[in-house]
Amino acid sequence: FQTHPETENRINYVKDLLIEKGIDIDRRATTDYLKVNIKYIFEESFCTGTISIDNIPIINLSFPKSHEIYLKMIEATQNLDKFISIDLAPYEINVLVEGTTSTLLIRNNKIISLDDLETAFINKSSREVLRGTQDKIKQALWEFKLKFPFDVKEDLED
């Protein structure tokens, strides 16, 4: 008579084996949550870019066409998609301000840096823009957790 390990023990075994072999576990890659999107609206002489998480706009920037912010927005979308996760705590989302430059960080990973000159087109400082983005990311995570049907746990107990 042979018994099988409990489901939690099997999950932990596979998880430990993947970690040991250096294979990242990306739960979001196979699911349909915390989707990061970018959308642009091109006008006569400027462009407005909006990055959203699960259709919640987290940053809107307007800037002159052919401006480097266009590339920054694409990079920010990629970074956000890489570093956002359901187990992210609010205190792990920060804005670092150095002079006229502000940087949005998730778990000390840079998402985007903006200078006050880059946000002047919308009459806000880079700090104001990224603090607003910080709050909206927290809101998107909170709204997701309200809809989530079960507890989020990083490790299952044995």
N, C-alpha and C positions, 0 to 999 in steps of 0.2 A: 504494500500500500504506500503510494507516494503522495505527499502533499505539496501544493504549490505555495510559493511565498504570497503574502498579501499584496494586493495591488499597489499600495503605497511603497512597499519595499521594492517591488519590481521597477516602479517609476524612479525611485531614488537610485537604484542600481544603474539603470540606463543613463540617468542624468549624470551621475558620478563618472561613468565610463566616457561619456561625451566630453565632459570637462577635462578629464585626464588626457584625452587625445587632442585637446585644444579645439574642439568643435563648438562654436557658439550656438546657443539655443535662442532662436528668434521666434517667439510665439506669434508675433504680429504678422510674420511673413505668410502664415497659412490661415489667417483669420481676417475678419472684415471689421476691425476696430482701430481707432486712433489713426485714421487715414489722413495723411498730410498731402494737401493739394496746393497748387499755385495757379492763379488766374491773372491775366493781364488784360487791360483795356487800353487800347491805343487811341489817343486823341490827336488833334492837329500837331501840337508841338510838345506834348508830354505823354507820359504813360503812367498808369496806376496799376500797381501790383498788389495782390492780396494773397496772403498765405493763410490757409485754414486747416484746422484739425477737426475731423468729423463735421464738416460744414459750418464750423464756428470760426469766423474770421478772427485771427489773432494778431495780424499786422497788415496795415494798409499804408503803402508809400506811393506818393506821386513824385515824379521826377522827370526832368527833360529827356527827350528821346536820345538814344545813343549814349546814355550815361552808364557809368560802371555799377550803379545800384542795381541795374537789371541783372547783372551777373551775380552780385551779392545776394539778391533774392533767390536765385536758383540754388546757389551754394547753401543758403540758410535753409531752404526747403529740404535739401539732401541731408544736411546735418541734423535738422529737427527729426526727420524720418528715422535717422540712424539712432538717435539718443533718447527719443521719447519712449516711455514704457508705462504700463499700468501701475507698477510698483513705485513710481516716482513720487517722492515726498515733496510737499510744497517748499520746504527749506532747501531743496536741491536745485531750485530754479532761481538764479540770481542775476543781478545786473551789476557789473563792475564799471565804475565811472572813473576815468582818468582824464582830467582836463575837459576838453570839448568832445572827447570820444567815449562812447559807452559800448559795453559788450554784454550780450546776453549769453549766459552760461547754463548748461544743464549738467549737473554732476562734474563741474569744472571743465566741461568740454565746450569750446566756443561754438555758438550757433551763428551769431552775426555780430559784427562791430559796425557802428555807425558814428559818423562825426556830425556835429551840429550843422555844418554846411550842407550835408546830405539830406538833412530833415528840414532845412529852412523853407523848402518849397511848400511844406504843409504847416508852416508857422509853429513848429514845436521843436524843442531840444531833443537831441538823441536820447537823453536820459528819460524824458517824458514818453517818447515813443516806445522805448524798450521796457520801461516800467509797466506801461499799458499792455505790452505783449506778454510780459511775465504774468500779470493778473489774468489775462485771457487764456493762457496755457493752463493755469491753475483751475480756471472755470471749466475748460474743456475736459480736464481730468476729473473734476468733481462731477460734472454731468454724466460722464461715462460711468463712473463708479455708482451713481444713483441708479443707472439702468442695468448694471452688472448683476446677474442673478445669484452669484455666490461670492464668498470671501476670496480676496486675492492673497495668496500665500506664496512666498518665494520658495520655501522648503516645506515639504510634507513631513509630518512627524512620523517616526517609526512606530 
